[in-house]
Amino acid sequence: MKSHFGRRAFTHMELYSLFNGYIYGDEKLKREQPKHWHFWLPLLAYYTGAYSDELGNLTLTDIKKIELTHTFNFATNGKIQPRFVPIHTALWHAGLEDYIQYVKNQGHERLLFDLPSKSGRYSEKVRIWFSGEGKRLGYLQRCGLPNVDQQGLKTAISSLRLNFEQQVYISAIQSGQRSAMSYLLGLKEDGQVVSKPAYDTLQKVIMPLRVINTKVSWQRFLERH
């Protein structure tokens, strides 16, 4: 797949480094100030292909069970189409159900309630935490990964959308459901809005996404020391 604006997808080894980094391990960094969104946002970006602002805007009411399929309803990015994205089983295994209950118990409406906005957007805070700024190291650097590779291509939080795109493209083609990929990414085809495929079709396209770390756990994140 082509890179977007000089960005590329993460390699398999880079994904391994990201999802086995300190956030998903057993020890906090010195002077780290962990937030729940530090744990969840990279996972959600990888398994949904959504942008940071879309994820920051997700509310509990955007989590819907339709025709036996639990989905995220993304409808807050004016540049791409609204869509329902099935929730991958890896997110449930990571503790999403317990986290949702925690958010409810705390009385919050947004799923990533502790992700602050800047000028009404969430992507700026995410960018600084993930990619760093100036002398401030980001999660990328702390995982030993560069922002720019030898070919001059960048990796950033939006690179996880490219990983999602690569995988659902293959899955959709193999299933004979190419339009499902466009729908899941919120893209038009030939300038026309793509009709929503059946939910079981969307789930079949989503499920083959590669699970990088089967030991990822929100409870483990809470118990780091």
C-alpha positions in Angstrom: 0.0 0.0 0.0 1.1 3.5 -0.6 2.3 5.7 2.2 0.1 8.7 3.1 1.9 12.1 3.1 5.3 10.6 3.4 4.2 8.1 6.1 4.5 4.4 6.0 3.0 1.5 7.9 5.0 0.0 10.8 6.9 -3.2 10.0 6.0 -6.4 11.9 9.1 -5.9 14.1 8.2 -2.3 14.8 4.7 -3.3 15.8 6.2 -5.9 18.1 8.4 -3.2 19.8 5.4 -0.9 20.2 3.0 -3.5 21.7 5.7 -4.9 23.9 6.9 -1.5 25.1 6.8 -0.3 28.7 3.1 0.6 28.4 2.3 -3.1 27.8 4.9 -4.5 30.2 5.2 -4.8 34.0 7.3 -1.7 34.9 6.6 2.0 34.8 9.2 4.4 33.5 10.8 6.7 36.1 8.7 9.8 36.4 6.1 8.4 34.0 2.6 9.8 34.4 0.5 7.0 33.0 -2.9 7.7 31.5 -5.5 5.2 30.5 -5.5 6.5 27.0 -1.8 5.7 26.7 -2.7 2.1 26.9 -5.9 2.1 24.8 -5.3 4.6 22.0 -2.6 2.7 20.1 -4.6 -0.5 20.4 -7.8 1.1 19.2 -5.9 2.8 16.3 -4.4 -0.5 15.2 -7.6 -2.6 15.4 -10.0 0.1 14.0 -8.0 2.2 11.6 -9.5 5.3 13.1 -7.7 8.6 13.5 -6.8 10.1 16.9 -9.5 12.7 16.8 -12.1 10.1 16.1 -10.9 7.9 19.0 -10.8 10.9 21.3 -14.4 11.7 20.4 -15.7 8.2 21.0 -18.4 8.1 23.7 -19.9 5.1 25.4 -23.1 5.6 23.3 -20.9 5.1 20.2 -20.4 1.5 21.3 -23.3 -0.4 19.9 -24.4 -4.0 19.6 -26.1 -4.5 16.3 -27.1 -7.9 14.9 -25.0 -9.7 17.5 -21.9 -7.6 16.6 -20.4 -5.1 18.9 -19.2 -2.0 17.0 -17.7 1.4 17.3 -19.6 4.1 15.5 -17.2 6.7 14.1 -18.9 9.8 12.8 -16.8 12.8 13.9 -14.3 13.3 11.0 -15.6 15.6 8.3 -13.0 14.4 5.8 -14.0 10.7 5.8 -17.3 8.9 5.9 -19.2 7.8 9.1 -18.9 4.1 9.6 -19.4 1.2 12.0 -16.3 -0.8 12.8 -16.7 -4.2 14.5 -14.8 -4.5 17.8 -11.9 -7.0 17.4 -11.8 -9.8 19.9 -8.2 -8.8 20.9 -9.7 -5.6 22.4 -12.1 -7.7 24.6 -9.2 -9.9 25.6 -7.2 -6.8 26.6 -9.9 -5.9 29.1 -12.2 -3.5 27.1 -15.4 -4.7 28.9 -13.9 -4.0 32.3 -12.6 -0.6 31.1 -16.0 0.4 29.8 -17.5 -0.5 33.1 -14.8 1.6 34.9 -15.5 4.6 32.7 -19.2 4.2 33.5 -18.5 4.0 37.2 -16.4 7.1 37.0 -19.3 9.0 35.4 -17.6 9.8 32.2 -19.1 9.9 28.7 -16.0 9.7 26.5 -14.3 6.4 26.3 -10.8 8.0 26.5 -11.9 10.4 29.1 -8.4 11.3 30.3 -7.2 12.3 26.9 -7.3 16.2 26.9 -8.1 18.2 23.8 -6.2 21.2 22.5 -8.2 23.8 20.5 -11.0 21.2 20.4 -8.8 18.5 18.9 -7.2 15.4 20.5 -4.6 14.6 17.9 -2.1 17.2 19.1 -1.7 15.7 22.6 -1.5 12.2 21.0 1.2 13.3 18.5 3.4 14.8 21.2 3.1 11.7 23.5 3.6 9.2 20.7 6.2 11.0 18.5 7.8 13.4 20.8 8.5 17.1 20.3 11.9 18.9 20.4 14.0 17.3 23.2 11.0 15.5 24.6 11.0 11.8 23.7 7.9 10.2 22.6 6.7 6.6 23.0 8.2 5.8 19.6 11.7 6.8 20.7 11.3 5.1 24.1 10.6 1.9 22.2 13.8 2.4 20.2 12.1 3.4 17.0 12.9 6.4 14.8 10.4 9.0 13.5 12.0 8.9 10.0 13.6 5.9 8.3 16.6 5.8 5.9 14.3 6.4 3.0 12.9 9.6 4.6 9.5 8.1 5.4 7.9 8.9 8.7 6.1 6.7 11.2 3.5 8.2 13.5 0.3 7.2 15.3 -1.5 7.5 11.9 0.9 4.7 10.6 -1.3 2.3 12.6 -4.2 3.2 10.2 -1.9 2.1 7.3 -1.3 -1.2 9.0 -5.0 -1.6 9.4 -5.5 -0.7 5.7 -2.9 -3.2 4.5 -4.5 -6.1 6.4 -8.2 -5.4 5.7 -7.3 -4.9 2.0 -6.0 -8.4 1.8 -8.8 -9.8 3.9 -11.5 -8.0 1.9 -10.0 -9.1 -1.5 -9.8 -12.7 -0.3 -13.4 -12.5 0.9 -14.5 -11.0 -2.4 -15.7 -7.9 -0.5 -13.4 -5.2 -1.7 -16.0 -2.5 -0.9 -15.9 -3.5 2.7 -12.3 -2.2 3.0 -13.4 1.2 1.6 -16.3 1.3 4.1 -14.2 0.4 7.1 -11.7 3.2 6.2 -14.5 5.7 5.5 -13.5 6.1 1.9 -15.6 6.7 -1.2 -15.4 4.6 -4.3 -15.5 6.5 -7.7 -16.7 9.6 -5.7 -19.7 7.7 -4.3 -20.4 6.8 -0.6 -20.0 3.1 -0.1 -23.1 1.3 1.2 -22.7 -0.4 4.5 -22.0 -4.1 4.1 -23.7 -6.7 6.3 -22.2 -6.7 9.8 -21.1 -10.3 9.6 -19.2 -9.4 6.4 -17.5 -6.5 8.2 -16.6 -8.9 11.1 -15.1 -11.4 8.7 -12.9 -8.7 7.2 -11.8 -7.4 10.6 -11.1 -10.7 12.4 -8.0 -11.7 10.5 -6.1 -8.7 11.8 -2.8 -9.9 13.2 -2.6 -10.0 17.0 0.8 -8.7 17.9 0.9 -9.4 21.7 -1.6 -11.8 23.3 -0.5 -10.8 26.8 -1.7 -7.2 26.4 -3.9 -6.5 29.4 -5.4 -3.3 30.9 -5.3 -4.9 34.4 -1.6 -5.6 33.9 -1.2 -1.9 32.9 -2.9 -0.9 36.2 -0.6 -3.2 38.2 2.7 -2.0 36.8 5.1 -0.9 39.5 
